[in-house]
Amino acid sequence: MSDVAQLLLPAIRWDPESGYDAAREDIERALELGVGGFILYGGEQDAVRALTKELRQRARHPILIAADLERGAGQQFAGATGLPPLAAIASLGDLDAVRRAARLTARESRTMGVNWALAPVVDLDVLPENPIIGSRSFGADARRVASLAAAWIEACQAEGVLACAKHFPGHGRTLTDSHLTLPVVEASKAELFDADLVPFQAAIRAGVASIMTAHVAYPALDPTGASATMSREMLRWLLRQQLKYDRLIVSDALDMEGVLAGRDEGAAAIAAINAGCDVILAPSAVAAVAETLEQALHRHELDADRVERSARRRLKWAGWASPPNEYRKPSAADLAWGAQLADRVVHIVRGTPPKVTTPLDVLIIDDDVGGPHPAPSREPFLDALRAGGRAARRVDAPRTEAGRTLIVALFGEIRAWKGRAGYSEATREAVERACAAAPNAIVLLFGHPRLASEIPSAQTVVSAWGGEPAMQQAAARWLLRAR
């Protein structure tokens, strides 16, 4: 068996009922194949720690264990600290907050055995209608994003955890979701160099260990119409030669339509490796993809020297990552600071500070339901209100009882596979009905504050930026302080 299986990082998903047991057969097969690591989706802290320890002990070689940690380790792992979206942190204008957020993310993930944070997003938030970037980005100003991204990367990697600048050469100008289709960015080469590529250049100067490719076509950079993931022009020539990047290149997830586009996963993996990717993320049919790559090597459809260089590069960075231990683990002060950071970004978008009286009626309007992966539970918001001493009940429609305050908890943010940035017509109509029945209602926006423009009838709008438990709890604390 060649080194080619080392270039694959399959996914391990947590099941609420059975934990990681549901993935056990796939884990065994992946270890037998000799994959280069895994990407984890979900899990409880202790279970994550136990799993990563087992994987490291049983693997043939040092492995990379990755997770999407754009919003802190709590974005994926229950019991860890969730943080606001990067756009929310950037809105504070506090560079030290960015550094501390990265440091806390790295310290928590490393103590769980996760040594590769697939963050930060360095794409530019230049199109509000973009269905996949939004609040995940540091903002629209290329040089400001570059500065913030470099600070995040340096702080993360100082803790021995790989950072990842994504999605090269920039996903901010797309109008479609690459999970669903292949987006095409028609920007000129000059526009891309003057703006979109600036944060990636800063990330390279900051020593970023990895860069993730976009499943997006850029005709100005590669007239063949290939996505960046499959483009030699963008990866070998632009990224390696022009930008002088010599570290890991990782593909975005292999199960996305933007990279498949009628191919099977094996063919897509061959094209990505030939283009210049060192690591292929989240193939769903791991054994089949590994076998296809082996056959491609034997038929000389894959360059053996290129595969060997990528395997050595992966091994180097797996060895570079700090071993999981209690060294510099998050302190109590670190964890308290994380909660305070979430509190700092909750703010009034429209209206004046409301008078909140008990009891509270909470009407949840959820634009994030559906899709292949469930949205986070909405119970943390109600639980935090009740824990703070507020009598709160969930209602299906505004009540007419006097003396009750109506809170409209409006969930709707960027989500993979959703395919749009704003609210659906049904969601907007539900908010309109609620505000018509209760004009003094407080709308808590669990999404980007600019979405307030889609609900003009709401008199008081408060933004919590995102709908994960950490931001639900921060919004509840904001209400508990309101009098």
DADARA-V526550 format. One record per pair of residues at least 24 apart in sequence whose ideal C-beta (glycine too) atoms are under 10 Angstrom apart, sorted by the first residue. I is the first residue (numbers start at 1). GAP is how many residues later the second one is. Records with the same first field share a line. If there is no record, write none. Layout:
I=GAP + GAP
This chain:
1=31 + 32 + 33 + 59 + 289 + 293
2=32 + 288 + 291 + 292 + 295 + 296 + 300 + 302 + 305 + 306 + 309
3=31 + 33 + 58 + 294 + 301 + 304 + 305 + 306 + 307 + 308 + 309 + 311 + 312
4=29 + 30 + 32 + 265 + 269 + 276 + 285 + 286 + 287 + 288 + 289 + 290 + 292 + 293 + 298 + 300 + 303 + 304 + 306 + 307
5=25 + 27 + 28 + 29 + 30 + 31 + 55 + 281 + 282 + 284 + 285 + 286 + 288 + 289 + 306
6=27 + 28 + 29 + 30 + 31 + 54 + 55 + 57 + 58 + 272 + 273 + 284 + 301 + 302 + 304 + 305 + 306 + 308 + 309 + 312
7=28 + 29 + 243 + 244 + 262 + 265 + 266 + 270 + 271 + 272 + 273 + 276 + 282 + 283 + 286 + 295 + 300 + 303 + 304 + 306 + 307
8=25 + 26 + 27 + 28 + 29 + 30 + 246 + 261 + 271 + 272 + 273 + 274 + 275 + 278 + 279 + 281 + 282 + 285
9=26 + 27 + 28 + 29 + 30 + 54 + 55 + 56 + 57 + 107 + 241 + 242 + 244 + 245 + 270 + 271 + 272 + 273 + 274 + 277 + 305
10=25 + 26 + 27 + 28 + 29 + 244 + 270 + 271 + 272 + 273 + 274 + 275 + 276 + 277 + 279 + 280
11=27 + 28 + 29 + 30 + 55 + 242 + 243 + 244 + 270 + 271 + 272 + 273 + 275
12=26 + 27 + 28 + 29 + 30 + 31 + 36 + 39 + 40 + 43 + 53 + 55 + 270
13=26 + 27 + 28 + 29 + 30 + 269 + 360
14=26 + 27 + 28 + 29 + 30 + 33 + 34 + 37 + 62 + 63 + 64
15=27 + 28
16=26 + 62 + 358
19=24 + 25 + 28 + 31 + 32
20=24 + 27 + 28 + 30 + 31 + 34
21=26
23=28
26=258 + 260 + 261
27=24 + 27 + 28 + 31
28=30
29=257 + 258 + 261
30=25 + 29 + 253 + 256 + 257 + 260
31=24 + 27 + 28 + 29 + 32
32=26 + 28 + 255
33=27 + 253 + 254 + 256 + 257 + 258 + 261
34=25 + 26 + 27 + 29 + 256
35=24 + 25 + 26 + 28 + 29 + 245 + 248 + 251 + 255
36=24 + 25 + 26 + 27 + 28 + 242 + 243 + 244 + 274 + 275 + 278 + 279 + 281 + 282
37=24 + 25 + 26 + 27 + 28 + 29 + 78 + 79 + 242 + 244 + 277 + 281
38=25 + 26 + 27 + 28 + 29 + 76 + 78 + 244
39=25 + 26 + 27 + 28 + 29 + 37 + 75 + 77 + 79 + 211 + 214 + 242 + 243
40=25 + 26 + 27 + 28 + 36 + 37 + 69 + 72 + 73 + 74
41=26 + 27 + 35 + 36 + 241 + 332
42=25 + 33 + 34 + 35 + 36 + 331
43=24 + 33 + 34 + 35 + 36 + 37 + 69 + 71
44=33 + 34 + 35 + 36
45=28 + 29 + 32 + 33 + 34 + 35 + 63 + 66 + 67
46=31 + 32 + 33 + 66
47=30 + 31 + 32 + 65
48=25 + 28 + 29 + 30 + 31 + 32 + 61 + 63 + 64 + 65 + 66
49=28 + 62 + 63 + 64 + 65 + 275
50=62 + 63
51=61 + 62
52=57 + 60 + 61 + 62 + 63 + 272
53=59 + 60 + 271
54=59
55=58
56=57 + 59 + 262 + 267 + 268
59=259
61=250 + 253 + 254 + 257 + 258
62=53 + 252 + 253 + 254 + 255 + 256 + 257 + 258 + 259 + 261
63=52 + 53 + 251 + 252 + 255 + 258
64=50 + 51 + 52 + 98 + 145 + 146 + 184 + 186 + 215 + 250 + 251 + 253 + 254 + 256 + 257
65=44 + 47 + 48 + 49 + 50 + 51 + 253 + 256 + 259
66=43 + 48 + 49 + 50 + 51 + 52 + 96 + 98 + 144 + 184 + 213 + 215 + 216
67=38 + 42 + 45 + 47 + 48 + 49 + 50 + 51 + 52
68=49 + 50 + 51 + 53 + 68 + 96 + 98 + 185 + 348
69=33 + 36 + 37 + 39 + 40 + 45 + 47 + 48 + 49 + 50 + 51 + 87 + 92 + 94 + 95
70=35 + 47 + 48 + 49 + 50 + 51 + 65 + 66 + 67 + 82 + 94 + 96
71=30 + 34 + 48 + 64 + 65 + 271 + 394 + 395 + 397 + 399 + 400
72=29 + 30 + 32 + 33 + 36 + 37 + 45 + 47 + 266 + 269 + 270 + 396 + 398
73=31 + 32 + 33 + 34 + 35 + 36 + 37 + 38 + 39 + 41 + 44 + 257 + 265
74=30 + 31 + 34 + 264 + 394 + 395 + 396
75=30 + 44 + 301 + 391 + 393 + 394 + 395
76=33 + 36 + 38 + 42
77=31 + 32 + 35 + 37
78=391
79=29 + 33
80=24 + 25 + 28 + 29 + 31 + 32 + 34 + 250 + 255 + 258 + 390
81=24 + 26 + 27 + 249 + 253 + 254 + 255 + 256 + 257 + 258 + 260 + 261 + 389
82=256 + 257 + 260 + 294 + 298 + 384 + 386 + 387 + 388 + 389 + 390 + 391 + 392
83=255 + 256 + 258 + 259 + 262 + 383 + 385 + 387 + 388
84=51 + 254 + 257 + 258 + 259 + 260 + 261 + 262 + 380 + 381 + 382 + 384 + 386 + 387 + 390
85=36 + 49 + 50 + 51 + 52 + 53 + 260 + 328 + 329 + 362 + 363 + 380 + 381 + 383 + 386
86=33 + 34 + 35 + 36 + 39 + 49 + 50 + 51 + 52 + 53 + 59 + 62 + 63 + 66 + 379
87=34 + 38 + 46 + 47 + 48 + 49 + 50 + 51 + 52 + 53 + 258 + 327 + 361 + 362 + 363 + 378 + 379
88=47 + 253 + 254 + 256 + 257 + 258 + 259 + 360 + 361 + 375 + 376 + 377 + 378 + 383 + 386
89=31 + 49 + 59 + 63 + 252 + 253 + 255 + 256 + 376
90=35 + 45 + 47 + 48 + 49 + 51 + 54 + 55 + 57 + 58 + 59 + 255
91=44 + 47 + 48 + 253 + 254 + 256 + 358 + 372 + 374
92=249 + 252 + 253
93=51
94=247 + 250
95=52 + 53 + 55 + 56 + 57
96=55 + 59
97=51 + 54 + 240 + 243 + 244 + 247 + 248
98=40 + 49 + 50 + 51 + 52 + 53 + 54 + 57
99=49 + 52 + 53 + 55 + 56 + 57 + 59
100=51 + 55 + 234 + 237 + 238 + 241
101=50 + 51 + 54 + 55 + 236 + 237 + 240
102=46 + 47 + 49 + 50 + 51 + 52 + 53 + 54 + 55 + 56 + 57 + 59 + 61
103=49 + 51 + 52 + 53 + 55 + 56 + 58 + 225 + 227 + 231 + 234
104=51 + 52 + 55 + 226 + 227 + 230 + 231 + 233 + 234 + 237
105=47 + 50 + 51 + 54 + 56 + 58 + 225 + 233
106=46 + 49 + 50 + 51 + 52 + 53 + 54 + 55 + 56 + 57 + 216 + 222 + 224
107=49 + 52 + 53 + 54 + 220 + 221 + 222 + 223 + 224 + 227
108=51 + 53 + 221 + 222 + 226 + 227 + 230
109=47 + 50 + 52 + 215
110=46 + 49 + 50 + 51 + 211 + 212 + 213 + 214 + 215 + 216 + 217 + 218 + 219 + 220
111=213 + 214 + 215 + 216 + 217 + 218 + 219
112=212
113=210 + 211 + 212
114=47 + 48 + 207 + 210
115=45 + 46 + 47 + 202 + 203 + 205 + 206 + 207 + 208 + 209
116=45 + 46 + 47 + 48 + 93 + 94 + 132 + 134 + 163 + 201 + 202 + 205
117=35 + 36 + 39 + 40 + 42 + 44 + 45 + 46 + 47 + 92 + 93
118=44 + 45 + 46 + 47 + 48 + 92 + 94 + 132 + 134 + 135 + 163
119=30 + 33 + 34 + 37 + 44 + 45 + 46 + 47 + 93
120=25 + 28 + 29 + 30 + 31 + 32 + 33 + 36 + 43 + 44 + 45 + 46 + 79 + 83 + 88
121=24 + 28 + 31 + 43 + 44 + 45 + 46 + 50 + 51 + 78 + 91
122=24 + 26 + 27 + 28 + 30 + 31 + 42 + 43 + 44 + 45 + 46 + 48 + 49 + 50 + 74 + 75 + 76 + 77 + 78 + 79 + 80 + 81 + 86 + 89 + 90
123=26 + 42 + 43 + 44 + 45 + 46 + 47 + 48 + 49 + 50 + 51 + 73 + 76 + 77 + 91 + 93
124=46 + 47 + 48 + 49 + 71 + 72 + 74 + 75
125=47 + 323 + 325
126=44 + 46 + 47 + 61 + 65 + 69 + 70
127=45 + 46 + 47 + 48 + 294
128=293 + 294 + 320 + 322 + 323 + 325
129=45 + 46 + 291 + 292 + 293
130=41 + 42 + 43 + 44 + 45 + 46 + 47 + 53 + 284 + 290 + 291
131=43 + 44 + 45 + 46 + 47 + 48 + 49 + 52 + 283 + 284 + 285 + 286 + 287 + 288 + 289 + 290 + 291
132=35 + 39 + 40 + 42 + 43 + 44 + 45 + 46 + 47 + 48 + 51 + 82 + 84 + 126 + 282 + 283 + 284 + 285 + 286 + 287 + 288 + 289
133=34 + 37 + 38 + 39 + 40 + 41 + 281 + 288
134=38 + 279 + 280 + 281 + 287 + 288 + 313 + 314 + 316 + 317 + 331 + 332
135=278 + 279 + 312 + 313 + 314 + 315 + 316 + 328 + 330 + 331
136=30 + 35 + 36 + 277 + 278 + 312 + 330
137=34 + 35 + 62 + 277
138=61
139=33
140=32 + 55
141=54 + 57 + 58
142=28 + 30 + 52 + 53 + 54 + 55 + 56 + 57 + 59 + 60
143=52 + 55 + 56 + 59
144=54 + 55
145=27 + 50 + 51 + 53 + 54 + 57
146=51 + 52 + 53 + 54 + 55 + 56 + 57 + 59 + 60
147=52 + 55 + 59
148=51 + 54
149=49 + 50 + 51 + 53 + 54 + 57 + 59
150=49 + 51 + 52 + 53 + 54 + 55 + 56 + 57 + 58
151=51 + 55
152=51 + 54 + 56
153=49 + 50 + 51 + 52 + 53 + 54 + 55 + 56
154=49 + 52 + 53 + 54
155=51
156=50 + 52 + 53
157=49 + 50 + 51 + 52 + 163 + 164 + 165
158=170
159=162 + 163 + 168 + 169
160=160 + 161 + 162 + 163 + 164 + 165 + 167 + 168
161=48 + 160 + 161
162=46 + 47 + 48 + 85 + 86 + 88 + 155 + 156 + 158 + 159 + 160
163=40 + 43 + 44 + 45 + 46 + 47 + 48
164=39 + 44 + 45 + 46 + 47 + 48 + 84 + 86 + 117
165=34 + 35 + 36 + 37 + 38 + 39 + 41 + 43 + 44 + 45 + 46 + 47 + 80
166=34 + 37 + 44 + 45 + 46 + 47 + 48 + 84 + 86
167=33 + 44 + 45 + 46 + 47 + 48 + 49 + 61 + 62 + 84 + 85
168=28 + 29 + 31 + 32 + 35 + 43 + 44 + 45 + 46 + 48 + 60 + 61 + 66 + 67 + 70 + 71 + 75 + 77 + 81 + 82 + 84
169=24 + 27 + 28 + 31 + 42 + 44 + 45 + 47 + 49 + 52 + 53 + 59 + 62 + 65 + 66 + 69 + 70 + 74
170=25 + 26 + 27 + 28 + 29 + 30 + 44 + 46 + 48 + 58
171=25 + 41 + 42 + 43 + 44 + 45 + 57 + 81 + 87
172=24 + 27 + 42
173=43 + 45
174=40 + 41 + 42 + 43 + 84
175=245 + 246
176=40 + 81 + 82 + 243 + 244
177=38 + 79 + 80 + 81 + 237 + 238 + 239 + 240 + 241 + 242 + 243 + 244
178=36 + 37 + 38 + 39 + 49 + 51 + 74 + 75 + 78 + 79 + 80 + 81 + 238
179=36 + 73 + 74 + 76 + 77 + 78 + 79 + 80 + 192 + 193 + 236 + 237 + 238 + 239 + 240
180=76 + 77 + 78 + 236 + 237 + 238 + 239
181=34 + 75 + 76 + 77 + 80 + 238
182=33 + 34 + 35 + 43 + 44 + 45 + 74 + 75 + 76 + 77 + 78 + 79 + 80
183=31 + 32 + 33 + 34 + 35 + 44 + 75
184=32 + 33 + 34 + 35 + 41 + 43
185=29 + 31 + 32 + 33 + 34 + 35 + 36 + 43
186=31 + 32 + 33 + 34
187=31 + 32 + 33 + 34
188=31 + 32 + 33
189=29 + 30 + 31 + 32
190=30
191=29
192=26 + 28 + 29 + 46
193=27 + 28 + 45 + 49
197=24 + 41 + 42 + 45 + 46
200=38 + 39 + 43 + 45
201=41 + 42 + 43 + 44
203=40 + 42
204=35 + 39 + 40 + 41 + 42 + 43
205=38 + 39
207=40
208=37 + 39 + 40
209=38 + 39 + 41 + 107 + 108 + 111 + 112
210=35 + 37 + 38 + 39 + 40 + 68 + 69 + 103 + 104 + 107
211=24 + 28 + 32 + 34 + 36 + 37 + 38 + 39 + 67
212=36 + 37 + 38 + 39 + 40 + 41 + 65 + 67 + 69
213=26 + 36 + 37 + 38 + 39 + 46 + 59 + 62 + 63 + 64 + 68
214=37 + 38 + 44 + 45
215=36 + 37 + 38 + 39 + 41 + 42 + 43 + 44 + 45 + 46 + 53 + 57
216=36 + 42 + 43
217=41 + 44
222=53
226=35 + 45 + 49
227=24 + 25 + 29 + 31 + 32 + 34 + 41 + 44 + 45 + 48
228=24 + 30 + 31 + 44 + 47 + 48 + 49
229=25 + 27 + 29 + 30 + 39 + 42 + 43 + 46 + 47 + 48 + 51 + 52
230=29 + 31 + 33 + 38 + 40 + 41 + 42 + 43 + 44 + 45 + 46 + 47
231=40 + 41 + 44 + 45
232=39 + 42 + 43 + 44
233=42 + 43
234=41 + 42
235=37 + 39 + 40 + 41 + 42 + 43
236=38 + 39 + 40 + 70
237=39
238=38
239=37
240=36
246=67
247=31 + 66 + 69 + 70 + 73
248=29 + 30 + 31 + 62 + 65 + 66 + 68 + 69 + 70
249=24 + 26 + 27 + 28 + 29 + 30 + 61 + 64
250=27 + 28 + 29 + 30 + 31 + 64
251=24 + 25 + 26 + 27 + 28 + 29 + 30 + 31 + 32
252=25 + 28 + 29 + 30
253=27 + 28 + 29 + 30 + 31 + 163
254=26 + 27 + 28 + 29 + 30 + 31 + 32 + 35
255=26 + 27 + 28 + 29 + 30 + 117
256=25 + 26 + 160 + 161
257=160
264=24 + 25 + 28
265=24 + 27
266=24 + 25 + 26 + 27 + 29 + 30
267=25 + 29 + 34
268=24
269=24 + 27 + 33
270=25 + 26 + 27 + 31 + 32
271=30
273=24 + 28 + 29 + 30 + 33 + 34 + 37
274=27 + 28 + 29 + 32 + 33
276=30 + 34
277=33
278=28 + 29 + 31 + 32 + 33 + 34 + 35 + 36 + 39
279=31 + 32 + 34 + 35 + 38
280=30
338=132
339=131 + 134 + 135 + 138
340=134
341=129 + 133
342=122 + 123 + 124 + 126 + 127 + 128 + 129 + 130 + 131 + 132 + 133 + 135 + 136
343=128 + 130 + 131 + 132 + 134 + 135 + 138
344=130
345=104 + 118 + 119 + 120 + 121 + 126 + 129
346=98 + 99 + 116 + 117 + 118 + 119 + 125 + 128 + 129 + 130 + 131 + 132 + 133 + 135
347=102 + 115 + 116 + 117 + 118 + 131
348=94 + 101 + 112 + 113 + 114 + 115 + 130
349=94 + 96 + 99 + 100 + 101 + 102 + 103 + 104 + 109 + 111 + 112 + 113 + 114
350=93 + 95 + 99 + 102 + 103 + 105 + 106 + 108 + 109 + 110 + 111 + 112 + 113
351=89 + 91 + 92 + 101 + 107 + 108 + 109 + 110 + 111
352=107 + 108
353=107 + 109 + 128 + 129 + 130
354=51 + 53 + 86 + 87 + 88 + 105 + 106 + 108 + 125 + 128 + 129
355=50 + 85 + 87 + 127 + 128
356=34 + 49 + 51 + 86 + 122 + 123 + 124 + 125 + 126 + 127
357=33 + 46 + 47 + 48 + 125 + 126
358=27 + 31 + 32 + 33 + 34 + 45 + 46 + 47
359=31 + 32 + 33 + 34 + 42 + 44 + 45 + 46
360=25 + 26 + 30 + 31 + 32 + 33 + 34 + 35 + 44 + 45 + 46 + 47 + 82 + 119
361=31 + 32 + 33 + 34 + 36 + 37 + 38 + 40 + 43 + 44 + 45 + 46 + 47 + 77 + 80
362=28 + 30 + 31 + 32 + 33 + 43 + 44 + 45 + 46 + 47 + 82 + 114 + 117
363=31 + 32 + 33 + 34 + 35 + 36 + 43 + 44 + 45 + 46 + 47 + 67 + 68 + 70 + 71 + 74 + 75 + 78 + 80
364=30 + 31 + 32 + 43 + 44 + 45 + 46 + 47 + 80 + 82
365=43 + 44 + 45 + 46 + 47 + 58 + 61 + 62 + 63 + 64 + 65 + 66 + 68 + 69 + 78 + 81 + 90
366=43 + 44 + 45 + 46 + 61 + 64 + 80 + 101
367=43 + 44 + 45 + 46 + 48 + 51 + 53 + 55 + 56 + 57 + 59 + 60 + 61 + 63 + 64 + 79 + 80 + 84 + 100
368=43 + 44 + 45 + 46 + 47 + 50 + 59 + 78 + 79 + 99
369=42 + 58
370=45 + 47 + 48 + 54
371=44 + 45 + 46 + 47 + 48
372=44 + 45
373=42 + 43 + 44
375=36 + 37 + 38 + 40 + 43 + 92 + 93
376=35 + 70 + 90 + 91 + 92 + 93 + 94 + 95 + 96
377=90 + 91 + 92 + 95
378=31 + 33 + 68 + 89 + 91 + 94
379=90 + 93
380=87 + 88 + 89 + 90 + 91 + 92 + 93 + 95 + 96
381=26 + 28 + 30 + 63 + 65 + 83 + 86 + 88 + 90 + 91 + 92 + 93 + 94 + 95 + 98
382=25 + 27 + 90 + 94
383=86 + 89 + 90 + 93
384=85 + 88 + 89 + 90 + 91 + 92 + 93 + 95 + 96
385=87 + 88 + 90 + 91 + 92 + 94 + 95
386=90
387=86 + 89 + 93
388=85 + 88 + 89 + 91 + 92 + 93
389=91
390=86 + 89 + 90
392=84 + 87
395=39
397=33 + 36 + 37 + 40 + 41
398=35 + 36 + 37 + 38 + 39 + 40 + 43
399=38 + 39
400=37 + 38
404=34
405=33 + 35 + 36 + 37 + 74 + 77
406=28 + 29 + 31 + 32 + 33 + 34 + 35 + 36 + 37
407=31 + 34 + 35 + 36 + 37 + 55 + 68 + 69 + 72
408=26 + 27 + 30 + 33 + 34 + 35 + 36 + 37 + 47 + 50 + 52 + 53
409=33 + 34 + 35 + 36 + 37 + 55 + 58 + 63 + 66 + 67
410=24 + 33 + 34 + 35 + 36 + 37 + 41 + 42 + 44 + 45 + 48 + 51 + 53 + 54 + 57
411=33 + 34 + 35 + 36 + 53 + 55 + 56 + 61
412=33 + 34 + 35 + 36 + 39 + 42 + 43 + 55
413=32 + 33 + 34 + 35 + 38 + 52 + 53 + 54 + 55 + 58
414=33 + 34 + 52
415=52
421=26 + 27 + 29 + 30 + 33
422=25 + 26 + 28 + 29 + 31 + 32
423=24 + 28 + 31 + 32
427=27 + 28
428=26 + 27 + 28 + 29
430=25
431=24 + 25 + 26 + 27 + 30
432=24 + 25 + 26
433=24
434=24
435=24 + 25
442=37 + 40
444=27 + 28 + 31 + 32 + 34 + 35
445=30
446=25 + 26 + 29
447=24
